[in-house]
Amino acid sequence: MPIRALVIGASGGIGGAVTAALRTRGDAVKTLSRSEDGLDVTDAASVARVLDRVEGPFDLIFVAVGVLGTPEKSLSAIDAGAMAQVMAVNAIGPALILRHVPRLLPRKGRSVCAVLSARVGSIGDNRIGGWYSYRASKAALNQIVHGAAIELGRSHKDAITVALHPGTVETPFTAEYAGHHRTVTAEAAADNLTRVIDGLTRDDSG
């Protein structure tokens, strides 16, 4: 059965591929992006202006905003300004978007709010160090999503809120840093992500 979806960050490689995958299967997709809608996730006023114009409800909200920055290889490479920018886009930006999610999800019936995160945000899985800004921003994002899942669960009993790891995807975002990591195409990542989303239950929320 077709769903109504909102993809935020649809001009990026993964956001665009997810949009295409959803439309191919017949879903109705509303897209938002910086390039098309002037959505600046580092600016609360911009987020409010753009999202206030959007009318729900949506069965799926997919948040695909993010920036890699310049991954630090050592503590000495940390730059306060660069770290603040990565945190602003990867953690604070999605948090500003999540502020609007309760209005955009149905009160009853299954719905999913999925936010792109990354495995490198896992503290327990960090074995090699480095990438301080990106790792920290994704760890912060995971905590934000977890908290949002708890809060949304009180008012939207059937809502599922999750952070998803897409793998290392072949996009301009990762081209310089993929190295020896196994990569997947944006289209393959989109298929994987939509399959995971379709299989989520309330037990997966958070």
C-alpha positions in Angstrom: 0.0 0.0 0.0 1.5 3.4 -1.0 2.6 5.7 1.8 3.1 9.4 2.1 6.8 10.3 2.7 8.8 13.4 3.5 12.5 13.3 2.6 14.6 16.1 4.1 18.0 16.5 2.4 16.7 15.1 -0.9 19.4 16.8 -3.0 22.1 14.7 -1.4 23.3 11.3 -2.8 21.4 9.1 -0.3 18.4 11.4 0.1 18.0 11.5 -3.7 18.3 7.8 -4.0 15.8 7.1 -1.2 13.4 9.6 -2.9 13.8 7.7 -6.2 13.3 4.3 -4.6 10.1 5.4 -2.8 8.7 7.0 -5.9 9.5 3.9 -8.0 7.4 1.8 -5.8 4.5 4.2 -6.0 4.8 6.2 -2.8 3.9 9.9 -2.7 7.1 11.8 -1.7 7.5 15.4 -0.6 11.1 16.6 -0.7 13.0 19.4 1.1 16.6 20.5 0.5 18.9 23.5 0.8 19.2 23.8 -2.9 15.5 23.7 -3.8 13.9 25.1 -0.6 16.6 27.2 1.1 16.6 24.9 4.1 19.6 25.7 6.2 19.6 23.2 9.1 22.1 25.3 11.0 19.6 28.1 11.3 16.5 27.6 13.5 14.6 30.3 11.7 15.2 28.7 8.3 14.1 25.3 9.6 11.0 26.8 11.1 10.2 28.8 7.9 10.5 25.8 5.6 8.8 23.2 7.8 6.0 25.4 8.9 4.9 25.4 5.2 4.7 21.6 5.1 1.4 19.9 5.8 1.3 16.3 7.1 0.7 13.8 8.2 3.4 11.6 6.7 3.8 7.9 7.2 7.6 8.2 6.8 9.9 11.1 7.5 13.4 10.5 6.3 16.1 12.9 7.5 19.2 12.7 5.3 21.2 15.8 6.2 24.9 15.7 7.1 28.4 16.8 6.5 31.7 15.0 6.8 34.0 18.0 7.3 37.7 17.2 7.4 38.3 14.0 9.5 41.0 14.6 12.1 43.7 12.0 12.3 45.0 13.2 15.6 44.0 15.4 18.6 46.3 18.1 17.4 44.2 18.4 14.2 41.1 19.5 16.1 39.9 22.9 15.1 37.1 24.5 17.2 35.4 26.3 14.3 35.4 23.3 12.1 34.1 21.0 14.9 31.3 23.4 15.7 30.2 23.4 12.1 30.1 19.6 11.9 28.1 19.5 15.2 25.7 22.2 13.9 24.9 20.2 10.7 25.0 16.7 12.0 23.5 17.0 15.5 21.8 20.3 16.1 20.3 20.4 12.6 18.4 17.1 12.9 17.4 18.2 16.4 15.8 21.4 15.0 14.0 19.2 12.4 12.8 16.8 15.1 11.1 19.7 16.9 8.6 19.8 14.0 8.1 16.0 13.7 5.3 15.6 16.2 3.0 17.8 14.1 3.9 16.0 10.9 3.3 12.4 12.0 -0.2 10.8 12.4 -1.4 10.4 16.0 -2.6 6.9 15.2 -1.3 4.2 12.9 2.2 3.1 12.1 4.7 5.8 11.1 8.4 6.0 10.9 10.9 8.9 11.5 14.3 7.7 10.3 17.4 9.8 10.7 20.7 9.0 8.9 23.4 8.5 11.4 26.7 6.4 11.1 28.3 3.5 12.8 31.3 5.6 13.6 29.1 7.4 16.1 29.2 4.3 18.3 31.5 4.7 21.3 31.7 1.0 21.9 32.7 0.3 18.3 35.4 2.9 18.1 38.7 0.9 17.7 41.0 3.2 15.8 40.3 6.7 17.1 40.4 9.9 15.0 37.6 11.5 13.1 36.8 13.4 16.3 34.2 15.9 15.0 32.3 13.5 12.9 32.2 10.7 15.5 31.2 13.1 18.2 28.4 14.6 16.1 27.0 11.2 15.2 27.2 10.1 18.8 25.3 13.2 19.8 22.8 12.6 17.1 22.1 9.1 18.3 21.4 10.4 21.8 19.0 13.0 20.3 17.2 10.4 18.3 16.9 8.1 21.3 15.4 10.9 23.4 13.0 11.9 20.6 11.8 8.3 20.3 10.9 8.2 24.0 9.0 11.5 23.8 7.2 10.7 20.6 6.2 7.4 22.0 4.1 9.1 24.6 2.0 11.1 22.2 2.3 8.9 19.0 1.9 5.4 20.3 2.5 3.7 16.9 5.4 5.9 15.8 8.9 4.4 15.3 11.9 6.7 15.6 15.3 5.4 14.6 18.8 6.3 13.6 20.0 4.3 10.6 23.5 3.5 9.3 23.6 3.4 5.5 27.0 1.9 5.1 29.8 3.6 3.3 28.0 5.0 0.3 29.6 6.0 -3.0 28.8 9.7 -3.1 30.8 12.9 -3.3 30.4 13.0 0.5 32.7 10.0 0.9 34.8 10.0 -2.3 38.0 11.3 -0.7 37.8 9.2 2.5 36.3 5.8 1.6 39.8 4.3 1.3 39.8 0.5 1.8 36.2 0.5 3.2 33.7 -1.6 1.3 31.3 0.8 -0.4 27.8 0.5 -1.9 26.1 2.6 -4.5 23.6 5.2 -3.3 20.9 3.1 -5.1 21.9 -0.1 -3.2 22.0 1.9 0.1 18.5 3.2 -0.6 17.1 -0.3 -1.3 18.7 -1.5 2.0 17.4 1.5 4.0 13.8 1.2 2.6 13.8 -2.5 3.3 14.9 -2.0 6.9 12.4 0.8 7.3 9.6 -1.5 6.0 10.5 -4.1 8.6 10.7 -1.9 11.7 8.4 -2.5 14.6 7.6 -0.4 17.7 10.2 -2.6 19.5 12.9 -1.0 17.3 12.0 2.6 18.2 14.9 4.4 19.9 
